[in-house]
Amino acid sequence: MYIRIMATRRKNLTTLTIACFLLSIYQLYHTPEAVGWAGAGLAHLIVFISMKTERIPDFDSDFLNILNVSLGIVATLVSAGQHFILEINNPFFGINGPFAMVISASALAIWAIRPRKKA
């Protein structure tokens, strides 16, 4: 029962990660000057790769925490900076809204609630 719940949770998080990555790439395609979307896409791509490599039994995945957390924080701060600096000061120059911050921060949330392998 526990294994089935974890497998379903892992599939749901993988699907959510792919959906956020594709949304980020789509938004980046439409607004190439929005660096926040590039950071969000990269953060979700690294989370996806890390979740897949974490399942390899002989792979030492301790460094993945540092990589994912730091990249998620940087992507969220870049999205926030781009929103607050460019859009608050000049409302006619809209590049990305607060939605980019939420998508960037979702990479951190997905990494935090992922099913972990047993120690």
N, C-alpha and C positions, 0 to 999 in steps of 0.2 A: 504494500500500500504506500509506504513512504517513498519507495523508489519511483512508483508511478506518479506521485504528486510532484516529485523533484523533476522528473522528465518532462511533465507537462509545463511546469514553471520555467524550465530551461527553454523549451520550445517557444513559449509565449514571450520571454525576454529576447530571444534571438529574433523573432518576428518583429518585435517592437524596435530593436536595434536596427534592423534592415530598413524598416519603414522610416525611421528618423534619418538614417543615412541618405535614403533616396529623396526624402523631402528636402534635406539640406542641399543636395546636389541640384535638385530642381530649382530651388530658390537661388542658388549660386549661378545657375545658367541664366536666369532671368535678370539678376542684378549682379553682374560680375565684380562690381566695385565693393560689394558687401563682404568684407573679410570675416565677419562673424559667422556667416554661413559656411565658409571654408573651414573654419575652426570646428564648427559643430559637426560637419561631415567627417573631418579627420578624427575627432574624438570618438564618434560612433564606429568608425572603421577600426580603430585600435581596440575598442571595447569588444567588438565582434571577434577580431583575431585573437585577443587575449582569452575570451571565453572558450574558444575552440582549442587553443594550445594548453589551457589549464586542464583539459581532460586527458592529456597525454600522461601516462603513469610515470615515466622517468624524467619528465621535464620539470626543472626547477623554476617555478613560476612566482617566486617571492618578489622579484623586481617588477612584476606587472602591476602591483598595487601602486607603486611610486609613479610609474609611467601613466597609468590611467587617471589617477587623482590629479597629478600635476597638469596633464593635458586637458582634463575636464575643467579645472579651475581657470586655466589660461583662456580656453575657448569661451567660457562664460564671462570672464572679465573683458575680453576683447569685444564680445557682443554688447555688453553693457556700456563700455566706453564708446563704441561706435554709435550706439543709440543715444546716449546722454549728451555726447559732445556734438554730434552732427545734426541730430534731429530736434533736440530741445532748442538749440541756438538758432537753427534755421528750419522751420517746419515745412518749408517748400522743398527741401532737399532730403526726401525720405528714402533711406537706403534699407534699413531693417528696423522692425519695431521690437517691442519687448518679447515678441514671440520667438525671436532668435535666441534670446537669453534663456528662455524656458527649454527650447530644444537643446541648447548647449548643456544646460544643467541636467537634462535628462540622461546624458551619458554618465554623469556622476551617480545619479540615482540608480540606473540600471546596474552599474558596477557594484554599488553598495548592497543591492538586494539579490544579487545573483546567487544561485546555489553553489556553495563551496565544496571542494572535495574534502574528504575526511582526512584528518591529520594522522 
